[in-house]
């Protein structure tokens, strides 16, 4: 069913359809709903609306989901014939959203190491009518990028384990165990039962946990960047901490720019108001050194602040989108921003030519030799013209830059005030 058909079905059931969200932003009144202004496949219902027995939900047409959790797949936006990996897929709400967006075309490889949760994914996606998903009980980090299926992958969605610190609308047993530790630390900070030593120990444990998670998250995205035909990667967390968000992005850009860059805001929910935090973006040699640079990086990122008032009436969330730099693209964060210096360009040229099938010479030395030949040929051309001889063709330097353009419930992640309409099931 299309969103329009779902809207008509709820109107028939005596729900009132609103033309847009209340202003100022607030949950819709009881027994009303509206179509989301940022994600046109999403319908927004009042908090605590019980739709679990509604025929459209039990049949798999609707999926209950927090709005923020729908951002990664919407930003990745793979074409209908794409090869996609959902690297940390269970319980499958994002996977089914990918299938919906692809019209059940292409192929989605859904990986998860937890067999119980993977079985939930299989059940949920089958109920939703998804037919282009292959579920694997394995770690994304162990995939062999040279194998046939994986070597075709163009788009990767990564929503790895995180602290869960942004979650306000999910059952406790579905949250990372760190959330319980964080809650205990908060109790210590706000009561007299915990002394200074206990508070310090809790904070140290929190920072150690965040460092460990950040390292794992960097490892996941780094693995994704090794898939030879990968063009676009979304990285997301349900965390409010910079250690898992802007700090991870900073590390990845330090290690992989200019081969990979952040996708500009114009292609990353451009009308969404909440972006990354500039003060949490670190320096990146050749790319980020000023407050203006940090602001431009942050503008490419998406954040959601949990709850309200002052929040976004959803879970806390973070999304970054990386794209491989193509032959004719600037390795800056956007086409109008920084060009790399000569050293960065040489690194970009070498990496791209080593990682892509290209008939062009793969070294900058070849480029300089070719350019040298061109200069000599120009001199010969002048001499031949002076002698009245026929001019031969010049050797043109090849374009050495590699890459290619972007072508291509169980009730986890549930917040009952948002519902996606699954168009994969007709």
N, C-alpha and C positions, 0 to 999 in steps of 0.2 A: 504493500500500500504506500501511496505517496503521503507526505505531510498534509496535503489538502484533504485527502480522503479521511485521514485520522481526525482532523479538525471537524469535519462534517459528522463523523461518528460520535464525537464527544458532544457536539451541539445537539444531536439527536437524543443523547442521554441526559439532556437538560443542563449541561454545563454552559456557562457564558463565556464566549470568546472575546477577549480584549484586543484592541488594536495595537497595544504595546505595553511595556512595563509601566507600573505606577511611577509618578514623578512627584517628589524625589524617590529614588530607588527604594523599593520595599517589596516584600512578598505579595503576590496577588491575593485579593480577598478570597474568602471561602467560596468554593464551587465556581471559580473562574480560572481561566488559563490564557496564556498568550504565546505567540511564536517568538522565539529568541531573536534579538536584534543582531547578534554576532554569528550565530550558528543556525542557519535557516532550516535545518532538519530537526531542530530541538523545540519541544514544547515545554513551557514552564508552568508548574502547578503549585498550589499553596503548600507550605511545609506540612508534613505529616499526612498528606493525602494518601489514603490507602488504596493503591491500584493493584495490589497483588492478586486479587481475584477477578480483575477486569478481563473480559475475553480477549482484548487486544494484547494484554500482557501474557496471559496464560498460553496464548497461541504463538508467542514469539514475535509478534509485530512490533511491540513496544519493548524497550529495554530501559530499566530504571538506572539512572546514572547522574552523578554530580556533574554540573556544567564544566567545571575546570578540568575534570578527567577526560572530557571530550576534546580538549584543545590539541593534544599531540597528534592524533590521527587527522584532525582537520588541517593542521599546519603541514603535516607530511604530504597529504593530498596526492597519493600516487595515481598515475594514470591507470586506466582500466586494464591495460595489458602488462602491467608491471610485475616484476618478481620482488616480493616484499618479505622481510623477516620482522616478526614481532619477537624481540629477543628475550623478554621477560613477560610472557603473555598471559598466564593465568591470573584471574579467572575467566578472561575472554571478552570483557565488554569493549575494550579498545580494538581487539581483533575483529569482532563482529562489526564495529564501526568502519574499520578498514574495508571489510568485505562489502558493506553497504555502499561505500564511496566508490568502490571499483566495480559495482554492478555485478558482483560474483565473477568478474573476469580475472585474468592473470593468475597469479599464484601467491598464496600467503603461507609461509612456514612459521608456525607458532611454537616457540621453545619454552619449556619450563621444567625445572629439575624436580619439582614437587608433584609426584604422580597424582595425589589426591586432588590438588588444585587443577592439574591438567585434565582430569576426568570431568571436573566441573566445567572447564572450558569446552570440552567436547559436547557435553550435554547442552550448554547454553547456546553455542554456535549452531548446533543441529536444530534446536528449537527455533532459532532465528532464521533458518533456511539458508545458511551459508554453505556453499558447495566448493569453494576454492581454497579451503584451509587444510594444510597437513600439520597435524599436531605431533610434536616430538618430545619425548620425555628425556631431555638432555640439557646440558648447560650451553648457552649461547657461546660461552668462551671456548668451548672445545670443538666448535664447528671447523671443518677443514675448508678453507676458502678456495682451494683449488678443485674441489669436487664439482661435478657438472652443474648441479642445481644451484649451489652456493655461488659459483662463479658468474651466474646470471643475475644475481641480486642487485637491484638498483636503488631500493628504498629500504631503510631500516628504522623501526620504531623501538626506542629503548626507554623503559620505565623501570629502572632497576630498584633493588631494595634501598630504602631510605629510612630516615628517622620517623617518618609519619607525623612530624610535628605540626603540620598544617591541617590535619584531619580533625574536623569537629562533628561530622555527620556520618560516622561509620561505627559499627559494633566493635567493642574493644578487642574481641578475639580476632578481628581481621586486621588489626594494626600491628606493626612491628613491635617487638617486645620492648624496644627502647622507649616507646611512649609511656609505658608504666614507670620506667626509671625516671623519665622526665617529670612525670606527675609527682613522684615521691620527692624529687629535688625541689619542685615548686612548693610542696607542703613544708619542707624544711626551711625554705626561704621566707615563708609567710606566717610561720608560727614560732612560738618560743620554745618548742620541744626540741628543736635542732640547734646545736651550738655552732660556733664559727668553724670548728674543725669538720663537722658533718657537712656544712654547706660547701666548704672548700673541697672536700672529697667528692661530693656530688657533682660539682662543677668540673673537676678534673676528669671524672668518669665520663661526663657528657662530652667534653672536648676530645677525649681519646676515642669515643665512639664515633663522633663526627669525622675525625681524621681518618679512621678506618673506613667509614662509609665513602668518604670522598675519594680515597685511593681506589676502592672497588669501582666506583662510578666512572672514574677516569679510565680504568682498565677496560670497562665495557665499551665505552665510546671509541677508545683507541683500537680495540678489536674490530669494531664496525668499520673503521676507516681503512682496514686492510682488505676488505672485499674489493676485488679488482674493478668491478663495474658499479660500485656504490656511488650514487650521485647526491643523495640527500639523506640526512640522519636527523631525527628528532630525539632530544634527550630531555627527560622530564622527571620531576620529583613532586611528592606531596609534602615538601619540607619548606619551612620558612627560614632556614639557616643558610647564610651565605657560604658556609663551608661546603655545602652540597650543591650550591647553585652558581653564583657568580665566580667563586673561587675555582670550581671545576672547569667552567668555561675558560677562565684565564689560563689555567694549566694546559688545557687542550690547544688553545691558540698559540701558546708559547711553543708547544711541541710540534704543531702540525700546520701552522700558517707559514707560507702562503699556499700550500697544496690544498688546504681546506679553509673556508671562511664562514663567517656567520651570514645566514640569509638575512637580507635587509628587512626592515619593518614593513615595507610595502607588500611583502609576501608572507608576513607572519602576523595574522590578525591585526591589520593596520588600524582598524577602528577601536581596538581594545585600548582602554586608557592607561592601564597599570603596566609599567615596564620594569626592567631590571633596576637595580640600585647602583648608580655610578660610583659611589664611595666604596663599594665592595669589589670593583673591577681593578685588578692589579696591573702593573706595568708590563708591557709586552714589547720586547726589543723590535724596533722598526715599525711598530704599529700603534702602540698606546704609551703615551708619556705625559699627556696633559689632561686636565679636567675635561676639556672639550672632547678629547679622544675617548675618555671613559664614558662620557655622556652618550657618545655615538654607539659605543658597544652596548651600553645598557638599553638603548632604544631598540636594539634588535631583539631583546629578550622580553619574555612575557612573565608577569607575576600575577597572582591573585592573593588577596589578603583575606584570611578566613573571617566568616561571621559578619557582624554588623552591630551597631552603626559604625560607620567609618570603614567597614570592610566591604567585600563584594558579594555577600550573601551566598557564599559557597565555601568549599574547602580551600585552605591555602595551597598554592600550586606554583610551579616554575616550569617554563619550557624554553629550550634553546634549539635552534635549527641550524645545522651545518650543511654546507653544500660544497662539493668538489669544484675547484676552480677550473673552468674550461679553457680551451685554446684561445678564445678571443675575449676572455673576461679579465677584468682587473682583480688582482688578489686582495684589494682592500675590502672593507666590510660592505661597501656599496660601490657602484660604478663611479660615483663622483668623489669618493674619498681617497685615502692614501694610495699612491703607487709604491711598490716596493723599491728599495734601493738596488743597486747593481748586484750586490751579493745575494739579496733575497731573490732577485729574479733568476740568477744562475741556479740557486737551490731549487726554485720552483720549476725551472726548465728541466733540470736533471731528474727530479722526483717524478714529474709528469711523464717524461719519456721512458723512464724505467718501469713505470706502473701501467702503461697503456700500450696497446698494439698500435704502432705508428711506423710508417715507412720513412719518416723524416729522420735525419741524423740525430743521435741522442746526446751529443756533447756540445758544450759551448765552444770548444776548440774548433770543431767542424764549422760552426757558425762563423768564427772569426776567419778561418781559412777561406770559406766561401765568399765572405765579404771582401777578403783580400784579393781573391781571384776576380771579383767583380770590378774592383778598382783597376787592376791590371788590364782587364778586358776593355775598360773604358779608355785607357791610354792607347791600347792597340787599335780600338775603334777609331779614335782620332787620327792615328797614324795611317790606318788603311784608307780613311776618307781622303786624307791629304795625298796619298799615293794613287787615288782613283780606283782602289780595289773594292770588290764587293764586301760588305760588312757581314760578319758572322753573328749568330744569336748569342746573347749574353747569358751567363749562368746566373739564375736568380736564387738568392738565399731562401732556404726553406723556412717555414714557420716552425720553430722548434718547440713551442709550448704544447704540452699534451693535454689530455682530458677531453671532456665532451660536454655539451650542453645537457641540462636536466631534461631527460626524456620521460623519458619515462613519465538464575543469578542465585547464580546464587548471588547474594546481594553484596559482593565486593564492589568497592567504588560506588556505592549507592547513596544518593541523597534524594529523598522522595519529592523534592520540589522541582526536579527536572526529569524529562523523559525524552528519549530519542525515538524517532520513528524509523524503524528498520525497513529500508526500501529493498533489501536483498530478498525479502520474502513477499512475493506477489500475492 
